[in-house]
Amino acid sequence: MAKPLLEFTDRGIYCAQGKFYIDPWKPVDDAVITHAHADHAYVGHKNYLAHHLSKEVLYYRLGEINLRTIEYGETVTKNGVQISMYPAGHVIGSAQIRVEYKGVVWVVSGDYKTDDDGISTPFEPVKCHHFISECTFGMPVYSWKPQSEIFTDVNNWWRGNVENGVATVIVGYSLGKAQRILQNLDLDIGKVYTHGVIENTNEALRRNGVMLNPTERITSESSKEEVRKGIIIAPPSSVGTPWMRKFGPYSFGYCSGWMAIRGAKRRRAADRGFIMSDHADWNGLVSAIDATGCECVYLTHGYTASFTRYLNEIGFNAREVHTLYGGEEEDSTITEGEEVKEENELSKEEKVSPIGGDLEGAAP
């Protein structure tokens, strides 16, 4: 039996023919990176290959790494293996990795969502024989509302807070959620202020040529009264800290796919919970997998056991695999019995201090 083109190893997804890894979590010589979140892009590799729009964020987070970047659809050949990247729709610069050798095609999706968020390059299905997929929200209870409806709610909430003299703090992860929020706010209501973690990432993206709406970093010189008239975008690590409390009285909104589960908003002490995720929902996962036309799908993180069973029941050849992915953006899971499982409130993204620094705090 021929050896598969890609293997799941204790270092990551490995291509022996090409002598490279995809999103490895231990140091390797050649790493191909799907996106810049911390559970997919680790420090310590000799060589990195990623999409062009991940360049400055990777430098900010990992330091002066040996990085080569390519565009979507561009092909790089390593030892006869063709590597190309296609949009994953997850965050700015996220890519699916297409690997081809002697007519056999594998696609590693990384993390993805199928809905267009207005800032990330929209997801593109890629035909393949083997598809490696996440299933973070691989349960029918997860079904996202249209983005326009979500941001109507967000902007109405913000407007109401301004009218009532209450500050507005909205929480989202620094790469992905924060930019999605920023680009969909109604700036006629007021200015957008950012925690240092958020603004550092915004600045990296702007250096990469990404056009983002204007923001103002909160520093020790910022006027509390002026900040309170706008909206503050902050990371999950700021929740409950003196940094956030200083803007009180405020209304605090949390953006996460887990807000679809009863009790999630209460557990985060949020005034408002907005159901918003940069991962595909149940229907998005099924439709994306179906669109690949794959012969076999491998499920790497999320509801792998139950989603594998479901896919096999409806005619797919699905297999469950175990990796270290899945910690950077969503910080809770739900069991098959639909009971919320408590996990650490700080995501992996915000536990690891990057070379770029200032991950946990901004000036008061």
Helices and strands as residue ranges (DSSP letters): E 7-8, E 13-15, E 20-22, E 30-32, E 47-51, G 52-54, H 55-62, E 67-70, E 75-78, E 81-87, E 95-101, E 104-108, E 130-135, H 147-163, E 167-171, H 177-184, E 192-194, H 196-207, E 216-217, H 224-229, E 231-234, G 236-238, H 242-245, E 250-256, G 257-260, H 264-267, E 272-275, H 282-292, E 296-302, H 304-313, E 318-320, E 333-334, E 340-341, H 348-351
